[in-house]
Amino acid sequence: MDSFTDFALNEEYKRFQSVGDKLAEIEYLVDWKPFRPILESMYINRTASGGRPEADVIVMFKMLVLQQWHGLSDAELEKQCIDRISFRKFLGFPEYVPDSTTVWSFRKRIIDNGKEKAVWDEMQNQLDALGLKIKKGMIQDATFIHSDPGHAKADVLRGKDAKTRRSKDGTWTKKNGKSHFGYKLHTIIDKDYELIRRFETTTASLHDSQVDLSEKGEVVYRDKGYFGAIAKGFAATMQRAVRGHPLGIMDILRNERISVKRVPCERVYAVTKEIFKTRKVLVTTVERVNAKMLMTAFCFNLHQLRTLKTKGVI
């Protein structure tokens, strides 16, 4: 980019910045450079994935952040990254904005190469480096991520030749008498900073108690859905009445204390669903939903880091 063009873009952005730019606030909350070797390793020619990246991997990764932050389709993401000055500034004013097909291929390559964990681990390392290390108190919960059930019967998975948007891996389940179809996002957050520290994506029918995200030495607060399930950490799980064994006053009071401690997890799901638009997904497999949940959790942590910075914690 020539100096005149660079000057013109920055002058144009200054006018927008004067009225407030949230993207500018989150851009410097993480160091993007350590993600480069993780993402560029997907393009080593001697591997099965092969090929060279068509665009800068950090630009494409930031585009995935923008997509989740604003709830955009691939096609709309491309348009907005070309049109909006705040988006272009967040991307570093690249000379080339990847098209929607390139972004789709980049996301698929992350899935095919299993890079979700490495990306997430780098995020966690940076949180620790900011002094936000996990202490003892953790809160685990799960929420439904709905998908389109289509018109087939509930026990029929989508076939390769199906002409419906029915989710391939989604499953049916019931909770409190209400049917849900799709997937589940399981998360565990630290009680001190309310950051997502671990997550897992499953189908909707898998019971909450089958997923344990706690680690040894952690106190993990859980609701009645985890009653009877063993945790790797110290389980502070709400008690549930069973036949012939009603809850006593001590159990009721204990449940109330745990319930109060679990309040922050409700905010996590409110933000992820309302701000980052994950109440319902159009992708059709667990792997693709998990990639979407990776970016959702990544964006939530950026959102929470911004809050912590405002409060003077970091």
C-alpha positions as CSV (number, residue, x, y, z in Angstrom):
1,M,0.0,0.0,0.0
2,D,1.5,3.4,-1.0
3,S,2.0,6.1,1.6
4,F,-0.7,8.4,0.1
5,T,-3.4,5.6,0.2
6,D,-2.3,4.7,3.8
7,F,-2.6,8.3,4.8
8,A,-6.0,8.7,3.3
9,L,-7.4,5.6,4.9
10,N,-6.1,6.6,8.3
11,E,-7.6,10.1,8.0
12,E,-10.9,8.5,7.0
13,Y,-10.7,6.2,10.0
14,K,-10.0,9.1,12.4
15,R,-13.4,10.5,11.7
16,F,-15.1,7.2,12.6
17,Q,-12.9,6.7,15.7
18,S,-14.0,10.1,17.1
19,V,-17.5,8.6,17.6
20,G,-16.3,5.4,19.1
21,D,-15.0,2.1,17.7
22,K,-15.4,-1.1,19.8
23,L,-13.2,-3.1,17.5
24,A,-10.3,-0.8,18.2
25,E,-10.8,-1.5,21.9
26,I,-10.6,-5.3,21.4
27,E,-7.9,-5.3,18.7
28,Y,-5.0,-4.9,21.2
29,L,-6.4,-7.1,24.0
30,V,-4.6,-10.1,22.5
31,D,-1.3,-10.6,20.7
32,W,-2.2,-11.9,17.3
33,K,1.3,-12.8,16.2
34,P,1.5,-16.2,18.2
35,F,-1.5,-17.4,16.2
36,R,0.4,-17.1,12.9
37,P,2.6,-20.2,13.2
38,I,-0.4,-22.2,14.4
39,L,-2.4,-21.2,11.3
40,E,0.4,-21.2,8.8
41,S,1.4,-24.7,9.7
42,M,-1.8,-25.8,8.0
43,Y,-0.3,-24.8,4.6
44,I,3.0,-26.8,4.7
45,N,3.3,-28.3,1.3
46,R,4.6,-31.7,2.5
47,T,1.4,-32.4,4.4
48,A,-1.8,-33.8,3.1
49,S,-3.4,-30.4,3.4
50,G,-0.8,-28.9,1.1
51,G,-0.9,-25.5,-0.7
52,R,0.0,-22.0,0.2
53,P,-2.4,-19.6,1.9
54,E,-4.2,-17.3,-0.6
55,A,-4.2,-14.5,1.9
56,D,-2.6,-13.6,5.2
57,V,-3.7,-16.1,7.9
58,I,-4.1,-13.4,10.6
59,V,-6.3,-11.4,8.3
60,M,-8.5,-14.5,7.7
61,F,-8.5,-15.4,11.4
62,K,-9.6,-11.8,12.3
63,M,-12.3,-12.1,9.6
64,L,-13.7,-15.1,11.5
65,V,-13.7,-12.9,14.7
66,L,-15.6,-10.2,12.8
67,Q,-18.0,-12.7,11.4
68,Q,-18.9,-14.1,14.9
69,W,-18.9,-10.7,16.6
70,H,-21.5,-9.4,14.1
71,G,-23.3,-12.6,13.2
72,L,-22.5,-12.4,9.5
73,S,-22.7,-15.0,6.7
74,D,-19.6,-15.6,4.6
75,A,-20.9,-13.5,1.7
76,E,-21.9,-10.6,4.0
77,L,-18.6,-10.8,5.8
78,E,-16.8,-10.2,2.5
79,K,-19.0,-7.3,1.7
80,Q,-18.6,-5.6,5.1
81,C,-14.8,-6.1,5.2
82,I,-14.6,-4.2,1.9
83,D,-17.2,-1.5,2.8
84,R,-16.7,-0.7,6.5
85,I,-13.7,1.4,7.5
86,S,-13.7,-0.1,11.1
87,F,-13.5,-3.6,9.7
88,R,-10.6,-2.7,7.4
89,K,-8.8,-1.0,10.2
90,F,-9.2,-4.1,12.4
91,L,-7.8,-6.2,9.6
92,G,-4.8,-3.8,9.3
93,F,-5.9,-2.2,6.0
94,P,-4.9,-5.3,3.9
95,E,-4.3,-4.7,0.2
96,Y,-6.4,-7.9,-0.5
97,V,-9.6,-8.8,1.4
98,P,-10.2,-12.5,1.1
99,D,-13.4,-13.5,-0.6
100,S,-16.1,-15.6,1.0
101,T,-14.9,-18.8,-0.6
102,T,-11.4,-18.3,0.7
103,V,-12.7,-17.7,4.2
104,W,-14.9,-20.8,4.0
105,S,-11.9,-22.8,2.9
106,F,-9.8,-21.4,5.7
107,R,-12.4,-22.3,8.3
108,K,-12.6,-25.8,6.9
109,R,-8.8,-26.2,6.9
110,I,-8.8,-25.4,10.6
111,I,-11.3,-28.2,11.2
112,D,-9.6,-30.7,8.9
113,N,-6.2,-30.0,10.5
114,G,-7.6,-30.1,14.1
115,K,-6.2,-26.7,15.0
116,E,-9.1,-25.6,17.2
117,K,-7.3,-26.8,20.4
118,A,-4.0,-25.1,19.5
119,V,-5.8,-21.8,18.8
120,W,-7.8,-22.1,22.1
121,D,-4.7,-23.0,24.1
122,E,-2.9,-19.9,22.8
123,M,-5.8,-17.8,24.0
124,Q,-5.6,-19.4,27.4
125,N,-1.8,-18.8,27.6
126,Q,-2.4,-15.1,26.9
127,L,-5.0,-14.9,29.6
128,D,-2.6,-16.4,32.1
129,A,0.1,-14.0,30.9
130,L,-2.2,-11.1,31.7
131,G,-2.4,-12.3,35.3
132,L,-5.8,-13.9,34.9
133,K,-4.8,-17.4,35.9
134,I,-7.4,-19.9,37.0
135,K,-7.9,-20.0,40.8
136,K,-10.1,-22.6,42.5
137,G,-13.6,-21.6,41.8
138,M,-15.1,-22.7,38.4
139,I,-18.6,-22.8,37.1
140,Q,-19.7,-25.5,34.6
141,D,-23.0,-25.4,32.6
142,A,-24.4,-26.2,29.2
143,T,-26.8,-24.6,26.8
144,F,-28.7,-25.7,23.7
145,I,-27.6,-24.5,20.3
146,H,-30.6,-25.1,18.1
147,S,-30.4,-26.3,14.5
148,D,-32.9,-26.8,11.7
149,P,-34.7,-30.2,12.1
150,G,-36.1,-30.1,8.6
151,H,-39.1,-32.2,7.7
152,A,-37.8,-35.7,8.3
153,K,-38.8,-37.8,11.2
154,A,-37.0,-37.2,14.5
155,D,-35.1,-40.6,14.3
156,V,-33.9,-40.2,10.7
157,L,-30.5,-38.6,10.1
158,R,-29.9,-36.5,7.0
159,G,-28.6,-38.6,4.1
160,K,-26.1,-37.5,1.5
161,D,-28.8,-37.1,-1.1
162,A,-31.3,-35.3,1.2
163,K,-32.9,-32.1,-0.2
164,T,-33.4,-30.6,3.2
165,R,-31.4,-28.3,5.5
166,R,-31.9,-30.8,8.3
167,S,-28.8,-31.0,10.5
168,K,-26.7,-34.1,9.8
169,D,-25.5,-34.6,13.3
170,G,-28.1,-32.8,15.4
171,T,-30.2,-34.8,17.8
172,W,-33.5,-34.4,19.6
173,T,-33.9,-34.2,23.4
174,K,-36.5,-32.9,25.9
175,K,-36.0,-30.6,28.9
176,N,-38.8,-29.5,31.2
177,G,-41.3,-30.9,28.7
178,K,-39.9,-28.9,25.8
179,S,-38.3,-30.5,22.7
180,H,-34.9,-29.3,21.5
181,F,-33.1,-30.2,18.3
182,G,-29.4,-29.6,17.5
183,Y,-26.4,-29.3,19.7
184,K,-25.0,-28.4,23.2
185,L,-22.3,-26.0,24.2
186,H,-20.7,-27.1,27.4
187,T,-18.5,-24.4,29.1
188,I,-16.6,-23.9,32.3
189,I,-15.7,-20.4,33.4
190,D,-13.5,-19.1,36.2
191,K,-15.5,-17.5,39.0
192,D,-13.0,-14.6,39.5
193,Y,-12.8,-13.2,36.0
194,E,-15.8,-14.9,34.3
195,L,-13.7,-16.0,31.3
196,I,-14.5,-19.1,29.3
197,R,-11.6,-21.5,30.1
198,R,-12.7,-24.7,28.4
199,F,-15.6,-25.7,26.2
200,E,-16.9,-28.8,24.4
201,T,-19.6,-29.2,21.7
202,T,-21.9,-32.2,21.6
203,T,-25.2,-33.2,20.2
204,A,-28.3,-32.0,22.1
205,S,-29.2,-35.5,23.4
206,L,-26.0,-36.0,25.4
207,H,-26.7,-35.4,29.1
208,D,-24.9,-32.6,30.8
209,S,-23.5,-35.0,33.4
210,Q,-21.5,-36.9,30.7
211,V,-19.2,-33.9,30.2
212,D,-16.7,-33.0,32.9
213,L,-14.6,-29.9,32.1
214,S,-13.1,-29.5,35.6
215,E,-9.5,-30.3,36.5
216,K,-7.9,-31.7,39.6
217,G,-7.7,-29.2,42.5
218,E,-10.6,-27.0,41.2
219,V,-13.8,-26.4,43.0
220,V,-16.5,-26.7,40.3
221,Y,-20.1,-25.4,40.9
222,R,-22.8,-27.3,39.0
223,D,-26.6,-27.4,38.9
224,K,-28.9,-30.3,39.5
225,G,-28.3,-31.7,36.0
226,Y,-24.9,-33.0,37.2
227,F,-26.3,-34.7,40.3
228,G,-24.5,-38.0,40.9
229,A,-21.8,-37.3,38.3
230,I,-18.2,-37.5,39.5
231,A,-15.9,-34.6,38.7
232,K,-12.1,-34.5,38.4
233,G,-12.2,-31.4,40.6
234,F,-14.0,-30.9,43.9
235,A,-17.7,-31.1,42.9
236,A,-20.0,-28.5,44.5
237,T,-23.1,-29.8,42.8
238,M,-26.6,-28.9,43.7
239,Q,-28.5,-31.7,45.4
240,R,-31.7,-33.2,43.9
241,A,-34.6,-35.0,45.7
242,V,-35.0,-38.6,44.8
243,R,-37.8,-41.0,45.6
244,G,-38.0,-41.6,49.3
245,H,-35.3,-39.0,50.0
246,P,-36.6,-35.4,50.0
247,L,-34.2,-32.6,50.4
248,G,-33.5,-31.5,53.9
249,I,-33.2,-27.9,55.0
250,M,-29.3,-28.1,54.9
251,D,-29.4,-29.3,51.3
252,I,-31.9,-26.6,50.4
253,L,-29.7,-23.9,51.9
254,R,-26.6,-25.4,50.2
255,N,-28.4,-25.4,46.9
256,E,-29.2,-21.7,47.3
257,R,-25.6,-20.9,48.0
258,I,-24.4,-22.8,45.0
259,S,-27.1,-21.2,42.8
260,V,-25.9,-17.7,43.8
261,K,-22.3,-18.6,42.9
262,R,-23.5,-20.0,39.5
263,V,-25.1,-16.7,38.4
264,P,-22.2,-15.6,36.1
265,C,-22.7,-18.5,33.7
266,E,-26.2,-17.2,32.8
267,R,-24.5,-14.0,31.6
268,V,-22.1,-16.0,29.5
269,Y,-24.9,-17.6,27.5
270,A,-26.9,-14.4,27.3
271,V,-24.0,-12.7,25.6
272,T,-23.1,-15.6,23.3
273,K,-26.7,-16.0,22.1
274,E,-27.9,-12.4,21.9
275,I,-24.7,-10.5,21.0
276,F,-22.9,-13.3,19.0
277,K,-26.0,-14.8,17.5
278,T,-25.5,-18.5,18.4
279,R,-29.1,-19.3,19.5
280,K,-29.5,-21.2,16.2
281,V,-26.9,-22.4,13.7
282,L,-27.2,-23.3,10.1
283,V,-24.0,-25.5,9.9
284,T,-24.9,-29.2,9.9
285,T,-22.1,-31.2,11.7
286,V,-20.6,-31.4,15.2
287,E,-17.2,-30.4,13.8
288,R,-18.5,-27.3,12.1
289,V,-20.6,-26.3,15.1
290,N,-17.6,-26.7,17.2
291,A,-15.6,-24.4,15.0
292,K,-18.3,-21.9,15.4
293,M,-18.3,-22.3,19.1
294,L,-14.5,-21.8,19.1
295,M,-15.0,-18.4,17.6
296,T,-17.9,-17.7,19.9
297,A,-15.9,-18.5,23.0
298,F,-12.9,-16.5,21.6
299,C,-15.2,-13.5,21.0
300,F,-16.8,-13.8,24.4
301,N,-13.3,-13.7,26.1
302,L,-12.4,-10.6,24.0
303,H,-15.7,-9.0,25.2
304,Q,-15.0,-9.9,28.8
305,L,-11.4,-8.7,28.6
306,R,-12.7,-5.4,27.4
307,T,-15.0,-5.3,30.5
308,L,-12.1,-6.2,32.8
309,K,-10.0,-3.5,31.3
310,T,-12.7,-0.9,31.8
311,K,-12.9,-2.0,35.5
312,G,-9.1,-1.6,35.8
313,V,-8.5,-5.3,36.4
314,I,-6.0,-5.5,33.6
